[in-house]
């Protein structure tokens, strides 16, 4: 009798172990839950909008060499499209407590980042700098440079003591003593050349890994993705808005009750938090988006399968 009980106990242990092993590392089983969703759909607060078309921004600023357009601003992230004339330079500066990053859309920018060899970034370069690392940028070549600059919401700018601070309304700069600085950790590195991602030689897909921000490279072939039924609303996030920079090709977006639309390379797409959204590769060529939000392990709230495919529960 005792041996039978031991056999049963051993069998239960083995069953539990094999059950755990059936879940892939880092993966957790799905479960159903009740998620809060406002009865009144979220709206876009300026400057945020469903899509910023790069072609429209370029037309708006035609003939200008130096211009800035704020395209994202919420409680988590802030992003500006910035054009800088040939030979123009930024002051040497740093952010006290937050990471900053850039996507080069056009032209050439020489980056000088503390502790790194200077380098020239061209279209498709993704560049970042940790907090308290001094950096500067200069447009090189004979055409203006164009970049998307992303900061944590509320980020402040400081300057080394041997640099002249850029004047800001209502701000005075005072001398202070400081110490410490951020590092390129958690897989973060000074830059990723997106052309190497396309070529398959650069395998990293999480460009920004930070306790206050994430940027993921999502690339795929539209001809190889599964069809999406009209009933598929995608997913939503409870606590973070999300926006995307289209790095390559075309992307199809279905956001809330808006008509489905297509975003092209260089466009910015934005969705508020607690808003259904679905992103898919569009066209026939390779496509890629850089997805940016405020959480490393952001929850994705998906529909139950029987809402997407009513016959799935039969």
C-alpha positions in Angstrom: 0.0 0.0 0.0 2.8 2.4 0.9 4.7 1.6 -2.3 1.5 2.4 -4.3 1.1 5.8 -2.6 4.7 6.6 -3.3 4.2 5.7 -6.9 1.1 8.0 -7.2 3.0 10.8 -5.5 5.9 10.4 -7.9 3.5 10.3 -10.9 1.9 13.6 -9.7 5.3 15.3 -9.3 6.4 14.2 -12.8 3.1 15.4 -14.3 3.6 18.8 -12.7 7.2 19.0 -13.9 6.3 18.1 -17.5 3.4 20.6 -17.3 5.8 23.4 -16.4 8.2 22.3 -19.1 5.5 22.5 -21.7 5.5 26.3 -21.2 8.4 27.9 -23.0 10.9 29.9 -21.0 9.7 33.4 -20.3 6.2 32.4 -21.4 3.2 32.4 -19.0 -0.2 30.7 -19.6 -3.0 32.9 -20.8 -6.0 33.5 -18.5 -9.3 35.5 -18.8 -9.7 38.7 -16.8 -12.0 41.7 -16.6 -10.3 44.8 -17.9 -11.5 48.4 -17.3 -12.3 50.3 -20.5 -13.9 53.8 -20.5 -17.4 53.9 -21.8 -16.4 57.0 -23.8 -13.6 56.2 -26.2 -10.3 58.0 -25.7 -9.5 61.0 -27.8 -6.3 62.5 -29.2 -5.0 65.6 -27.4 -2.8 67.8 -29.6 -0.1 67.4 -30.7 -1.0 63.7 -30.7 -3.1 62.5 -33.6 -3.7 59.1 -35.2 -1.1 59.8 -37.9 1.5 62.4 -38.7 2.3 62.1 -42.4 5.9 62.9 -43.1 5.0 64.2 -46.6 2.7 66.8 -45.0 5.3 67.9 -42.5 7.9 68.4 -45.3 5.3 70.3 -47.3 4.5 72.5 -44.3 8.2 73.4 -43.7 9.2 73.6 -47.4 12.1 76.0 -47.8 13.0 75.9 -44.1 16.3 74.3 -43.1 15.9 74.6 -39.3 12.5 73.6 -37.9 11.0 71.6 -35.0 7.6 70.0 -34.9 6.2 68.4 -31.7 4.5 65.2 -32.8 4.0 63.3 -29.5 3.5 64.6 -26.0 1.8 62.7 -23.2 2.4 61.8 -19.6 5.1 59.3 -20.5 7.0 60.3 -23.7 7.7 63.4 -25.8 8.9 63.3 -29.5 9.9 66.1 -31.9 10.7 65.9 -35.6 13.8 68.2 -36.0 15.4 69.5 -39.1 18.9 71.0 -38.7 20.8 72.9 -41.5 24.2 71.9 -42.8 26.9 72.9 -40.3 24.4 73.5 -37.5 25.4 72.1 -34.1 23.7 71.6 -30.8 25.2 72.6 -27.5 27.0 70.0 -25.4 24.3 68.8 -23.0 22.9 66.0 -21.0 19.7 64.9 -19.3 19.9 64.5 -15.5 17.8 61.4 -15.0 16.4 60.1 -18.3 17.5 58.4 -21.5 17.1 60.1 -24.9 17.1 58.6 -28.4 16.9 59.5 -32.0 15.9 58.0 -35.4 17.7 59.6 -38.3 15.3 60.1 -41.2 17.5 62.0 -43.6 20.9 63.6 -44.0 24.0 63.0 -41.9 24.5 63.7 -38.2 27.8 63.5 -36.4 27.1 62.3 -32.8 29.6 63.0 -30.0 28.6 61.0 -26.9 30.7 60.9 -23.8 32.8 57.7 -23.6 32.2 56.8 -27.3 34.1 57.5 -30.5 32.3 60.1 -32.6 30.3 58.6 -35.4 28.2 59.8 -38.4 24.7 58.5 -38.5 22.7 58.4 -41.7 19.1 57.4 -42.6 18.0 54.5 -40.5 20.4 54.9 -37.6 18.8 54.5 -34.2 20.9 56.3 -31.6 20.6 56.7 -27.8 22.3 58.2 -24.8 21.9 57.3 -21.1 21.3 59.9 -18.4 24.1 62.2 -17.4 26.2 61.4 -20.5 27.2 64.5 -22.3 26.3 64.6 -26.0 26.1 66.9 -29.0 25.0 66.7 -32.6 26.2 68.4 -35.8 24.8 68.2 -39.4 27.5 67.3 -41.8 27.4 67.2 -45.6 25.6 69.8 -47.8 21.9 69.0 -47.0 19.9 69.4 -43.8 19.5 66.5 -41.4 16.1 65.3 -40.2 15.6 63.3 -37.0 12.9 62.1 -34.6 14.1 63.0 -31.1 12.4 61.1 -28.2 12.6 62.0 -24.5 10.9 60.9 -21.4 8.1 63.3 -20.5 9.3 66.2 -18.4 12.9 65.6 -19.2 15.2 68.5 -18.2 18.4 69.5 -20.0 21.6 70.4 -18.2 25.0 71.6 -19.6 28.6 71.0 -18.6 30.2 73.9 -16.8 32.3 74.8 -19.8 29.3 75.1 -22.1 26.9 78.1 -22.4 23.4 77.0 -21.6 20.7 77.6 -24.2 18.3 80.2 -22.9 14.8 79.0 -22.0 11.8 81.2 -21.0 11.4 81.4 -17.2 14.6 79.4 -16.5 17.8 80.5 -14.9 20.8 78.3 -14.8 22.8 78.0 -11.5 26.1 76.1 -10.7 25.6 72.8 -8.9 27.7 69.8 -7.9 26.7 66.4 -9.5 28.1 62.9 -9.7 27.3 59.5 -11.4 26.0 58.7 -14.9 24.0 56.0 -16.7 25.6 53.2 -18.6 24.8 51.2 -21.8 23.3 48.2 -19.9 20.3 45.8 -20.4 21.3 45.3 -24.0 21.3 49.1 -24.8 24.1 50.3 -27.1 25.0 53.6 -28.6 23.4 52.9 -32.0 21.9 50.3 -34.3 22.3 50.7 -38.1 18.9 49.7 -39.4 20.3 48.6 -42.7 22.0 45.8 -40.9 18.6 44.8 -39.4 17.2 44.5 -42.9 20.3 42.6 -44.1 19.9 40.2 -41.3 23.3 40.8 -39.7 21.9 42.8 -36.7 19.7 40.6 -34.6 18.8 42.9 -31.7 15.1 43.8 -31.6 14.7 45.8 -28.4 16.4 49.1 -29.1 15.5 50.8 -25.9 15.3 48.9 -22.6 14.7 51.4 -19.7 12.6 51.5 -16.6 10.6 54.3 -18.1 10.6 53.5 -21.8 10.8 50.8 -24.4 11.4 50.8 -28.1 11.0 47.6 -30.1 12.0 46.9 -33.7 9.1 44.9 -35.3 9.9 43.7 -38.8 8.2 41.3 -41.1 7.1 40.2 -44.5 3.4 41.1 -45.3 3.1 38.2 -47.6 3.8 35.7 -44.8 1.5 37.0 -42.1 -1.8 35.4 -41.2 -5.0 36.9 -42.4 -6.9 39.1 -39.8 -10.7 38.8 -39.7 -12.7 42.0 -39.4 -13.7 40.9 -35.9 -10.1 41.2 -34.7 -9.7 44.5 -32.9 -6.1 43.8 -31.9 -5.4 44.7 -28.3 -5.1 47.7 -25.9 -2.9 48.8 -23.0 -4.4 49.9 -19.7 -1.7 52.4 -18.6 0.4 53.4 -21.5 -0.2 55.2 -24.8 1.9 53.9 -27.7 3.3 55.3 -30.9 5.2 54.0 -33.8 7.8 55.3 -36.3 7.6 53.5 -39.6 11.2 52.5 -40.4 10.5 50.6 -43.6 7.7 49.9 -46.1 4.0 50.3 -45.2 2.0 49.5 -42.1 -1.8 49.0 -41.8 -3.5 50.3 -38.7 -6.9 49.7 -37.3 -7.4 52.0 -34.2 -10.7 52.1 -32.3 -13.6 53.1 -34.6 -11.3 54.9 -37.1 -11.3 53.6 -40.7 -8.3 51.4 -41.4 -5.4 53.5 -42.8 -1.9 53.0 -44.2 1.3 54.6 -42.8 4.4 55.0 -44.9 8.1 55.2 -44.1 8.8 58.2 -41.8 5.2 58.5 -40.6 4.3 58.6 -36.9 1.2 56.7 -35.7 -0.2 57.2 -32.2 -2.8 55.5 -30.0 -4.0 56.6 -26.6 -4.1 54.2 -23.7 -7.2 51.9 -23.3 -7.8 52.1 -27.1 -8.1 49.0 -29.3 -5.5 49.0 -32.0 -4.1 46.5 -34.5 -0.9 47.0 -36.6 -0.1 44.8 -39.6 2.5 44.8 -42.3 1.0 46.2 -45.5 2.0 46.1 -49.2 4.1 43.3 -50.7 7.6 44.3 -49.5 9.4 43.9 -46.1 8.0 46.4 -43.6 9.1 47.5 -40.1 7.9 49.7 -37.3 9.6 51.0 -34.1 7.1 50.6 -31.3 7.5 53.0 -28.4 5.8 53.0 -25.0 6.5 53.5 -21.3 6.8 50.0 -19.9 9.2 47.1 -20.3 6.6 44.4 -19.6 3.6 46.2 -21.0 0.4 44.3 -20.7 -1.5 43.5 -23.9 -5.2 43.1 -23.4 -6.5 40.8 -26.3 -10.1 39.8 -27.1 -11.2 36.3 -26.1 -10.7 33.9 -29.1 -14.4 33.2 -29.4 -15.0 37.0 -30.1 -12.5 36.9 -33.0 -13.5 33.5 -34.3 -17.0 32.6 -33.1 -16.5 29.0 -34.3 -13.4 28.6 -32.1 -15.4 27.5 -29.1 -17.4 24.9 -30.9 
